[in-house]
Amino acid sequence: KNVSAYERSKILRKAGDIVRSRADQIAKLMTLEQGKPLVEAKMETLGAADSIDWYAEEGRRAYGRIIPARAQGVFQYVFKEPVGVVAAFTPWNFPLNQVVKKVAAAFAAGCTAIVKGPEETPASVAELIKAFDEAGMPKGSINLVYGIPAEISSYLIAHPVIRKVTFTGSTAVGKQLAALAGTHMKRATMELGGHSPAIVCEDADVNAAVKILSANKFRNAGQVCISPNRFYIQENRKDEFVSAFIERAKKLKIGNGMDEGVELGPLSTAKRLEEIEKLVETTKNEGAKVLMGGKRPAGFNKGYYYEPTVFDDVKDNFTIMKEEPFGPLVPILTFKTFDEVIERANDNDLGLCSYLYTNSMDQAHIGSEKLESGCVAVNTGVVAIAEAPFGGIKQTGYGREGGSGAIKDYLNVKYTHM
Ligand code: NAD
């Protein structure tokens, strides 16, 4: 708080530069511990540096206001002040980005932070924190802890020094932490699970949709909160979509993320593999037909690899339509009318992202308005960028990361009448 916004911005910029200059080294650590292909790890690292730059600028624009006074000699000021010490809990799927979105926003606002990093992917996060430290963060203003997650969160959230809690992870854990934050009246940002619908209309460029959706689906082996998870294809384009999608998925090079050209690495943890195997069995038992995949790839006798898996004959009431498939699973459904598919897409407790492919401006606008999610991607796969607000509604949580509004979650408003 005592370092000016101008100075904080310079420190953040420097941290961004350090991360950028060490991108190869950090990306390598991330791939080794997390499994994603090296190119994806590098993209994430460079993206993290971009986000740091964004917040470096936003901190300098956390303006207050002067309200027109009621009388002469009266001054009516609105100040923005940092909330204080932030406890940030971050997951393993995007080890760097998830920390940066919290910590860079916190520092830009003048807060300090204690990060409970992901035990699954500790090394790349440690490198990031080191970069902040070397950039000149005042000692003690950035802290990293690992350990038993529930012990750390219950201690920190209850502790009087902590003023703000921010968590990214599953809805189940998010609810526990939000309840704890409520008990202790701490401000909270909750970035939880998603179950994103992807709608392909009959007038869409199906090949473009296949290209975007397969890239988004198999990125990070499907372990992405905005991964497209429910594929609704208008019935007269379904066969075309499915055969093009499968053709693409079959060509994906599976392997060690460190190897050149690999596009699909292993799942990150034994728990993820176990849950994916269970969900595939459940989906089959409920009556779905496996069009491709449905098993661990032959020839991979170690690691948590899983084949890209496409299901047909999926019904709205199947488990996979409610339970987030945090892996490379693709349930295919069809729809007849646009109104019908919007209603079915919205019939879910989670609301992070929706994908829509159409060449009708009417449908693009109606979909954008009616889809119940924090982000909507129309004829694109891109929504998570530094300058745009990112976050969900419904049981996906609350608060936004990214964009010019994100910093306000780390600021208190003070009004002085003088
Ligand atoms: P999880 O919620 O159990 O764990 C996610 C992270 O939260 C981990 O790094 C873990 O260390 C931490 N965590 C767990 N319990 C905690 C606690 N009591 N206090 C503080 N931190 C705690 O999820 P998972 O099993 O690792 O992943 C599976 C599900 O999590 C997915 O299906 C998905 O819904 C969700 N997830 C979402 C995101 C996202 O980007 N929104 C990221 C990772 C996981």
Boltz pocket constraint, residues with backbone or C-beta under 6 A from the ligand:
constraints:
  - pocket:
      binder: B
      contacts: [[A, 89], [A, 90], [A, 91], [A, 92], [A, 93], [A, 116], [A, 117], [A, 118], [A, 119], [A, 120], [A, 149], [A, 150], [A, 151], [A, 153], [A, 154], [A, 168], [A, 169], [A, 170], [A, 171], [A, 173], [A, 174], [A, 176], [A, 177], [A, 191], [A, 192], [A, 193], [A, 194], [A, 224], [A, 225], [A, 271], [A, 324], [A, 325], [A, 326]]
      max_distance: 6.0
